[in-house]
Amino acid sequence: MADLASFDPTQFATPAFILLMLVEGIWLARHRQEGQVGYAARDTAASLTMGTVYSLIYMVWKGVEYAFYSVLYELSPLKLGSGVLAWVALFFAEDLCYYWFHRVHHESRFFWASHVVHHSSQHYNLSTALRQTWTPMTHILFWAPLPLLGFHPAMVLTAHAISLLYQFWIHTEAIGRMGPLEWVLNTPSHHRVHHGSNPRYLDRNYAGVLIIWDRLFGTFQPENERPTYGLTKNIQTYNPVRIAFHEYAAIVRDVLRPNPLRVRLGYVFRNPAWKPPEDSIPAAGDGAILRAEEGGRQLPSHPGA
């Protein structure tokens, strides 16, 4: 298992990522339909920079994750081994963990501040898949149940890496709907919805590999209008540092305003679109409105939010 723990399939896939982006760019240049946004040099450069720095950060953070999951694994009385059935069970369990990780990172502003990076591009192409957070530390607890259930930490990290590899190719407008596969798998069509800022598309289709979780938990939305990509209020920058930390800065500004503790905590942990009741803000704080729109989420997260 030690060799498996150090194995990172994304490193070996990098040449394929580059080749596929070139192929997609050529295809879009020849076949782009009305409304398709294609590639833009500064946007692509920002996405590649975000992905490169993420990879460097995660090379270190992965060791922390492995150590933490190893402690949980040793504490658990369960040991499922590394047979075929264990890998099949892990595939479904990891994918379910990914769904809840992804959903929480949309529905709580603290977690959204990390994940908003991935939604900050107004373009949708394979380079967008590489626009990743520089604060992957918010992820660690969402896969903690797996070593407690008896899955070896090396297997957990490998399954997660495979899931991320799968999700690369669905960031494209070059592939339409995929027939019966749309019922089971997360496809480009389903994921285009997820990246749309259209009101009906907000906080839908959290799937990693399988779309069944969205269908089961009521967050599925088919692609029935062309998505407008990006945030509900876009940040209008290609600066990687601002892309990485703009929403954290907005949270700090909100917390420092003279409001009751419950309001300050609401700014941090409640839905990114949350605004406090007017009667909970003191008169001196009338200007202290929520700045979540800087992170692009001034509209309700989903019906009932």
Disulfide bonds with the S-S distance in Angstrom:
none
